[in-house]
Amino acid sequence: MGPILNALIKLQSIENRLRAVKSKLSRCRRTVIFQENQLRTLQSGLEAKKEEIKMTRVQADRLELELKQRDENIARLRAHLNMAKTNKEYSAILTELNTSKADTSKIESQVLDLMKNIEADEAVCAELQKQIEEQKARLEEVRKDAEAKAVEYEAEIAAIQVEWDAAAKDVAPDVLEIFNRVADTYDGEALAVAGKQDERVDVYSCGGCFMGVPAEVINRLMTKDEIIRCSSCTRILILPEDHED
């Protein structure tokens, strides 16, 4: 291979290093975002549980008010019971009184259940608050670590970028444009080795998409220093380093 393809191979090597460090920087930042999302999830869960407690209290307060009204009604029925003038009237008031007492007992059970639910939800809130405080501490630790690593990665990226810019000067502008376009398509991998599918036969395939590469393309790569792209994936084809002319 001549100067054109050799320059691209050098640039590809630098491109790989550059993207690798950029990927580390991205993962570093995603780690912080993940921890932030974890914190928001816990906080949202706490707020939802607090809202649930609030609604349960409203329901309990409504039943407590109803109980107060029923107690007043029971007291009124008891007073009427003592003033009943006939057995029929006495029996009717007593039936109403017993029914009201039964209904009141049911409501008291409902209130008790609601209060138990509130107590259980408050315990959940306390646990969530504890987890939130722990997550805040974890987030702060992760953020400090990520910031320190980011400084290192950004410095490394800047240094490699200088190498990339220097190597790119050895590549013609039109070729560099093709390289960049293909690299962006395939996460930095603009070049693909056209290698043998089977060492026993001269059948070649693209190392990027594994589709077959015609023999005439291999002959051109062996004899010419020019940009030849895979007809399937459009990567720039090169020969293996140990290929014998």
C-alpha positions in Angstrom: 0.0 0.0 0.0 1.2 3.5 -0.8 1.2 6.8 1.0 -2.6 7.5 0.6 -3.7 4.2 2.3 -0.8 4.2 4.8 -1.8 7.8 5.9 -5.4 6.6 6.4 -4.2 3.6 8.4 -2.2 5.9 10.7 -5.2 8.2 11.0 -7.5 5.3 11.7 -5.2 4.2 14.5 -5.3 7.6 16.1 -9.1 7.8 15.5 -9.6 4.6 17.4 -7.6 5.9 20.4 -9.5 9.2 20.2 -12.9 7.6 20.2 -11.9 5.1 23.0 -11.0 8.0 25.3 -14.1 9.9 24.3 -16.2 6.8 25.1 -14.6 6.6 28.6 -15.5 10.3 29.1 -19.1 9.6 28.0 -19.3 6.6 30.4 -17.9 8.7 33.2 -20.6 11.3 32.7 -23.3 8.7 32.3 -22.4 7.2 35.6 -23.2 10.6 37.2 -26.5 10.8 35.3 -27.4 7.3 36.4 -26.9 8.2 40.0 -28.8 11.4 39.6 -31.7 9.4 38.1 -31.6 7.0 41.0 -31.9 9.9 43.4 -34.8 11.4 41.5 -36.5 8.0 41.5 -36.2 7.8 45.3 -37.4 11.4 45.7 -40.4 10.8 43.5 -41.2 7.6 45.4 -41.1 9.6 48.6 -43.3 12.3 47.3 -45.8 9.8 46.0 -45.9 8.0 49.3 -46.4 11.3 51.2 -49.3 12.1 48.8 -50.8 8.7 49.5 -50.6 9.3 53.3 -52.2 12.7 52.8 -55.1 11.2 50.9 -55.5 8.4 53.5 -55.6 11.1 56.3 -58.3 12.9 54.4 -60.3 9.7 54.2 -59.7 8.9 57.8 -60.8 12.5 58.9 -63.9 12.1 56.8 -64.8 8.9 58.6 -63.9 10.4 62.0 -66.4 13.2 61.3 -69.0 10.6 60.3 -68.3 8.8 63.5 -68.9 11.9 65.5 -72.2 12.5 63.8 -73.2 8.8 64.4 -72.3 9.1 68.1 -74.5 12.1 68.3 -77.3 10.2 66.6 -76.8 7.2 68.9 -77.0 9.5 72.0 -80.3 11.0 70.5 -81.7 7.5 70.0 -80.8 6.5 73.5 -82.6 9.5 74.8 -85.7 8.7 72.7 -85.5 5.1 73.8 -86.0 6.2 77.4 -89.0 8.3 76.4 -90.7 5.6 74.4 -94.4 5.4 75.3 -95.3 2.1 73.7 -93.5 -1.3 73.1 -93.8 -0.8 69.4 -92.1 2.6 69.5 -89.5 1.2 71.9 -88.8 -1.7 69.6 -88.5 0.5 66.5 -86.0 2.9 68.3 -84.0 -0.1 69.6 -83.7 -1.6 66.2 -82.5 1.7 64.7 -80.1 2.1 67.6 -78.6 -1.4 67.2 -78.2 -0.9 63.4 -76.5 2.5 64.0 -74.1 0.8 66.5 -73.2 -1.9 64.0 -72.6 0.6 61.3 -70.5 2.7 63.7 -68.4 -0.4 64.6 -67.7 -1.0 60.9 -66.6 2.6 60.4 -64.4 2.4 63.5 -62.7 -0.7 61.9 -62.2 1.2 58.7 -60.6 4.1 60.5 -58.3 1.6 62.4 -57.2 0.0 59.1 -56.6 3.5 57.6 -54.5 4.5 60.6 -52.5 1.2 60.3 -51.9 2.0 56.6 -50.7 5.5 57.5 -48.3 4.0 60.1 -46.9 1.5 57.6 -46.6 4.2 54.9 -44.8 6.5 57.3 -42.3 3.7 58.0 -41.8 3.4 54.2 -41.2 7.2 54.1 -38.6 7.0 56.8 -36.8 4.2 54.9 -37.0 6.1 51.6 -35.6 9.2 53.3 -32.8 7.2 54.6 -32.1 5.8 51.1 -32.2 9.3 49.7 -29.6 10.5 52.2 -27.4 7.6 51.3 -27.9 8.2 47.6 -27.0 11.8 48.0 -23.8 10.8 49.6 -23.1 8.2 46.9 -23.9 10.8 44.2 -21.5 13.3 45.6 -18.8 10.7 45.8 -19.4 9.5 42.2 -19.6 13.1 40.9 -16.2 14.0 42.5 -14.6 10.9 41.1 -16.2 11.6 37.6 -15.0 15.2 37.6 -11.5 14.1 38.4 -11.5 11.5 35.7 -13.1 13.9 33.2 -10.2 16.3 33.6 -7.8 13.5 32.8 -9.8 12.3 29.8 -10.3 15.8 28.4 -6.5 16.4 28.6 -5.9 13.0 26.9 -8.5 13.8 24.2 -6.8 17.2 23.6 -3.4 15.6 23.2 -4.7 12.9 20.8 -6.6 15.5 18.9 -3.3 17.2 18.2 -2.0 13.9 16.8 -5.1 13.5 14.7 -4.9 17.0 13.2 -1.2 16.4 12.4 -2.0 13.0 10.7 -5.0 14.5 8.9 -2.6 16.9 7.1 -1.1 14.0 5.3 -4.5 13.1 3.8 -6.0 14.9 0.8 -9.1 17.0 1.7 -11.5 14.9 -0.5 -10.2 11.7 1.0 -10.4 13.0 4.5 -14.0 14.0 3.9 -14.8 10.4 2.9 -12.9 9.1 5.9 -14.8 11.3 8.3 -18.1 10.5 6.8 -17.6 6.7 6.9 -16.1 7.0 10.4 -19.2 8.8 11.7 -21.4 6.1 10.2 -19.5 3.2 11.8 -18.4 4.6 15.2 -14.9 5.5 14.0 -14.2 2.4 11.9 -13.8 3.9 8.5 -11.3 1.2 7.3 -12.0 -2.5 6.8 -9.5 -5.2 6.0 -10.3 -7.2 2.9 -9.1 -10.7 4.1 -9.4 -14.2 2.9 -12.5 -16.2 3.9 -10.4 -19.4 3.6 -6.6 -19.5 3.4 -6.9 -22.4 1.0 -8.7 -20.4 -1.7 -8.5 -16.8 -3.0 -11.9 -15.7 -1.8 -12.0 -12.4 0.0 -14.5 -10.6 2.2 -14.9 -7.2 3.8 -13.8 -7.3 7.5 -16.5 -4.8 8.3 -19.7 -6.3 6.8 -18.2 -9.8 5.9 -19.7 -9.5 2.4 -17.6 -10.9 -0.5 -15.0 -8.7 -2.2 -14.3 -9.4 -5.9 -10.9 -10.5 -7.0 -10.5 -7.4 -9.2 -10.8 -5.2 -6.2 -8.1 -7.1 -4.4 -5.9 -6.8 -7.5 -6.5 -3.0 -7.5 -5.6 -2.8 -3.8 -2.4 -4.7 -4.5 -1.3 -2.6 -7.4 -2.8 0.9 -6.8 -2.7 3.4 -4.0 -6.3 4.6 -4.1 -9.5 4.8 -2.2 -11.6 1.7 -2.9 -14.8 1.2 -0.9 -16.8 -1.9 0.0 -19.8 -2.0 -2.3 -21.9 -3.3 0.6 -21.0 -1.2 3.6 -19.0 1.6 1.9 -16.0 1.3 4.3 -12.6 2.0 2.8 -10.9 -1.3 2.0 -7.3 -2.1 2.8 -5.2 -5.2 2.7 -4.0 -7.2 5.8 -0.6 -6.1 7.1 0.9 -9.5 6.4 -0.4 -9.6 2.8 2.2 -10.6 0.3 2.2 -8.9 -3.0 
